[in-house]
Amino acid sequence: MKYSIFNETLESNIPLPELQKQENSPAGIFFESAPASSLPDSAITWLHHWRLPNGQISISSGRVKSNYWLRFPHIADFQIIPATSKIISHHLPDIPDNTIRHLLLDQVIPRLLSHQGQQIMHASCVRIGESAIAFAGESGWGKSTIAAFFHSHSYTLLTDDCLLLKQDGSRVLGIPNYQGARLFQDSLSLLSSERDAVPVAHYGTKKRLVMTDRFGTAPPIPVSAVFILRDPTQSQTTSQVNISKISGASAAIELIKNCFPLNIKDKKRMGLQMQKLAQIGGSENISIYHLEYPRRTDLLPEIMKNILELVHTGSAGD
């Protein structure tokens, strides 16, 4: 089966209902689900461990010769073969398909494409008129909630978690992985179609609302602004919404902090990525902002009002 994701065609041996089918294009990415009775025991050189706030490892990145492994402890290992763009999952037999699909679409494929030189942001994105704005930040900081709030006010949500940024002359184009939202119940209630939501993965309470069938695959769209969310726990003592513009090296650093690296120890590759993100951040038709607010839903109308004023006055593209 073939599907569209970002600007690629993905061939998979399991159904991927989150994606739109694509029968006519040759595949550029190949996925094989290979359940196993136990996780493979390989001589992996571990490169980096991403940790949750409590210190628990959430993802480990390792290498075996020229291939990579992404390990999600007690769930699955994904073998990544960059030379052929092939991904193989090795997971315990009791792990449900929706969990494997979530990890593949929202973690593994973005890291493969990032490793191959594409700029994938950990960001939500909504359409405003003929352009789009993105919200980037750590999981739990509210980017999906803000995007869902915009969507509930007739600004189409283009992607919830992953956005490819591509330089096109003086413009920066945004290409979504797929149209959908992954939200906790309190944020999901912002959307009128919450009854259609299904569990994202067996280990969490988030639900996924797929919009691809309704809207089709979103085409590339100019991005006029990226709002980098700050840690909302650091803003709990204030009720203010603060938006401040950043540029130059500061903008490039903020962008790279919100990307999907596969091997952060590859200095040459990371340097090239920083270079490309600096070019994106310095483009004349895009602006980068810090967005700081305490995580309170009653502030969403003010956030939207302030952002729309920036966009409509033209400040977001200066």
C-alpha positions in Angstrom: 0.0 0.0 0.0 1.3 3.5 -0.9 0.5 6.7 1.0 1.5 10.4 0.9 3.5 11.9 3.8 5.2 15.3 3.6 6.4 15.5 0.0 7.1 11.7 -0.1 5.3 8.5 -1.1 5.5 5.8 1.6 5.1 2.1 0.8 3.9 0.1 3.8 3.0 -3.6 4.5 0.4 -2.5 7.0 -2.5 0.0 6.5 -1.9 3.6 7.6 -5.4 5.1 7.9 -3.9 8.5 9.0 -2.5 9.0 5.6 -4.0 9.6 2.2 -3.5 6.8 -0.3 -1.1 7.5 -3.2 -1.2 4.8 -5.9 0.4 6.6 -8.9 3.8 7.7 -7.5 6.9 5.6 -7.0 7.7 5.1 -3.3 10.6 7.0 -1.8 10.2 5.5 1.8 9.6 1.9 2.6 8.2 0.5 5.8 7.9 -3.0 7.0 6.3 -4.1 10.3 8.0 -7.2 11.6 6.6 -8.2 15.0 8.9 -10.3 17.1 8.5 -12.3 20.3 11.3 -10.3 21.9 13.2 -7.1 20.9 16.3 -7.8 18.8 19.6 -8.1 20.7 22.1 -6.3 18.5 25.5 -4.8 19.0 24.2 -1.2 18.9 26.4 1.8 19.7 24.1 4.1 21.5 24.5 7.8 20.5 21.9 9.6 22.6 19.0 9.2 25.0 16.1 11.6 25.1 14.5 11.7 28.5 11.1 12.7 30.0 11.0 15.3 32.7 11.1 12.5 35.3 14.4 11.3 33.9 13.0 8.2 32.2 14.3 7.4 28.7 11.7 8.0 26.1 13.8 7.4 22.9 17.3 6.1 22.3 19.2 6.6 19.1 21.9 4.1 18.2 24.0 3.0 15.2 25.1 -0.3 13.7 27.6 0.3 10.9 25.8 2.7 8.5 22.3 2.0 9.8 20.5 3.5 12.8 18.2 2.2 15.5 15.5 4.1 17.4 14.4 2.4 20.5 11.2 3.2 22.4 11.8 1.2 25.6 9.5 -1.8 26.2 7.6 -0.9 23.0 9.6 -1.2 19.8 12.9 -0.9 17.9 12.9 0.8 14.5 15.8 -0.1 12.2 16.5 2.8 9.8 18.5 2.2 6.6 19.2 5.7 5.2 20.8 4.4 2.0 17.5 2.8 0.8 15.1 4.9 3.0 13.8 1.7 4.5 12.4 1.4 8.0 11.7 -1.9 9.8 9.9 -2.1 13.1 10.7 -4.9 15.6 8.1 -4.9 18.3 6.5 -7.2 20.9 3.4 -9.0 19.7 1.1 -7.4 22.2 1.9 -3.9 21.0 -1.2 -2.6 19.1 -0.9 -1.3 15.5 -2.0 2.3 16.4 1.1 2.6 18.7 3.4 1.5 15.9 1.8 3.8 13.4 2.1 6.8 15.8 5.8 6.2 16.4 6.4 5.7 12.7 4.6 8.7 11.5 5.3 11.2 14.3 8.8 10.2 15.3 10.7 7.8 13.0 10.0 9.2 9.5 10.6 12.8 10.6 14.1 11.7 11.9 14.9 9.8 8.7 14.0 12.8 6.5 15.9 15.2 8.8 19.0 12.9 8.5 18.6 13.1 4.7 18.8 16.9 4.8 15.2 18.0 5.0 14.1 20.5 7.7 11.4 18.9 9.8 10.0 21.0 12.7 8.2 19.7 15.8 5.4 22.1 15.1 1.7 22.5 14.6 0.5 24.6 11.6 -2.7 26.5 10.7 -3.8 28.2 7.5 -4.6 31.9 7.7 -5.7 33.3 4.3 -3.1 32.4 1.6 -0.3 31.6 4.1 0.2 29.6 7.3 1.7 30.1 10.8 3.4 27.5 12.9 3.6 26.8 16.6 6.8 25.0 17.8 7.6 23.7 21.2 8.0 20.7 23.5 5.3 18.2 23.9 2.8 19.4 26.6 3.6 23.1 26.1 0.3 23.8 24.2 1.1 24.1 20.5 -1.5 21.5 19.5 -4.1 23.2 21.8 -3.5 26.6 20.2 -3.7 25.2 16.7 -6.9 23.4 17.6 -8.4 26.7 19.0 -7.5 28.4 15.7 -9.2 25.5 13.8 -12.3 25.9 15.9 -12.5 29.5 14.6 -12.3 28.5 10.9 -8.6 28.6 10.4 -7.8 25.2 9.0 -5.4 23.0 11.0 -2.8 21.7 8.5 -0.7 19.5 10.8 -0.5 18.9 14.5 3.0 17.8 15.2 5.4 17.7 12.2 6.0 20.3 9.5 8.6 20.3 6.7 10.1 23.7 6.0 11.5 24.2 2.5 13.2 27.3 1.1 11.6 28.5 -2.2 13.4 31.7 -3.3 12.5 34.4 -0.7 9.6 32.3 0.6 9.5 29.4 3.1 7.0 26.7 2.2 5.4 24.5 4.8 4.6 20.9 4.0 2.5 18.9 6.6 3.0 15.2 7.3 -0.7 14.7 7.5 -3.8 16.6 8.6 -4.9 15.7 12.1 -4.7 16.5 15.7 -3.4 14.6 18.8 -4.9 16.1 21.9 -5.8 15.5 25.5 -9.6 15.5 26.2 -9.7 19.1 27.5 -8.1 20.4 24.3 -10.0 17.9 22.0 -13.3 19.4 23.2 -12.3 22.6 21.3 -13.1 20.7 18.1 -16.6 19.9 17.0 -15.7 16.4 15.6 -14.2 15.1 18.9 -16.5 12.1 18.7 -14.5 10.8 15.8 -11.2 10.8 17.7 -9.4 7.5 18.4 -6.6 6.6 20.9 -3.1 7.6 19.6 -1.2 4.9 21.5 -1.8 2.3 24.2 0.5 4.1 26.7 -1.1 7.5 26.8 -4.4 9.3 27.0 -4.2 11.5 23.9 -6.6 10.9 21.1 -6.1 11.4 17.4 -8.6 13.2 15.1 -7.7 12.5 11.5 -8.7 15.2 9.0 -6.9 13.9 5.8 -10.0 12.3 4.4 -12.0 15.5 4.8 -9.5 17.9 3.4 -7.2 15.7 1.3 -3.4 16.2 1.4 -2.5 19.8 2.1 -0.4 21.3 -0.6 2.8 23.3 0.2 1.9 26.7 1.6 4.0 29.8 2.4 4.7 30.1 6.1 4.7 33.7 7.3 5.6 33.2 11.0 6.8 30.6 13.5 5.9 31.0 17.1 8.3 29.3 19.5 6.5 28.4 22.7 8.3 28.8 26.0 7.9 26.5 28.9 4.5 27.4 30.4 5.5 26.3 33.9 7.8 29.2 34.0 5.0 31.6 33.4 2.5 30.5 36.0 2.9 33.6 38.1 1.7 35.9 35.4 -1.5 36.2 33.4 0.1 38.0 30.5 0.6 36.8 26.9 4.0 37.9 25.7 5.1 37.8 22.0 8.6 39.0 21.1 10.4 38.8 17.8 13.7 37.0 17.5 16.1 36.9 14.6 19.6 35.9 13.5 21.5 33.3 15.4 18.8 33.2 18.2 16.1 32.3 15.6 18.3 29.6 14.1 19.0 28.1 17.5 15.4 28.0 18.4 14.5 26.4 15.1 17.1 23.7 15.5 16.0 23.0 19.1 12.6 22.0 17.6 13.8 19.7 14.9 14.0 15.9 14.7 17.7 14.8 14.8 18.7 11.2 14.3 22.4 11.5 15.2 23.1 14.6 17.2 26.8 13.6 17.3 27.2 14.0 13.5 28.7 17.5 13.7 28.9 17.9 9.9 25.3 17.1 9.4 24.1 19.2 12.3 26.2 22.1 11.1 24.6 21.9 7.6 21.2 21.8 9.2 22.0 24.9 11.3 23.1 26.6 8.1 19.8 25.8 6.3 17.7 26.8 9.3 19.7 30.1 9.6 18.7 30.8 6.0 15.1 30.0 6.7 15.1 32.2 9.8 16.6 35.0 7.8 14.2 34.9 4.9 12.5 38.2 4.3 9.0 36.7 4.2 9.0 34.9 7.5 9.2 36.0 11.1 10.2 34.1 14.2 8.7 34.9 17.6 8.8 33.7 21.2 5.4 33.1 22.6 5.1 33.0 26.4 2.0 32.5 28.4 0.8 30.4 31.3 -1.0 27.3 30.1 -4.6 28.4 30.6 -7.4 27.9 28.1 -9.0 31.2 29.1 -6.1 33.0 27.5 -6.5 31.3 24.1 -8.8 34.1 22.7 -6.1 36.7 23.7 -3.4 34.6 22.1 -5.3 34.3 18.8 -6.2 38.0 18.8 -2.6 39.1 19.3 -1.3 36.7 16.6 -3.9 37.7 14.1 -3.1 41.4 14.6 0.6 40.6 13.8 -0.4 38.6 10.7 -3.0 41.1 9.4 -0.8 44.1 9.9 1.9 42.5 7.9 4.4 42.3 10.8 4.6 38.5 10.7 6.3 38.6 7.3 8.6 41.6 7.9 
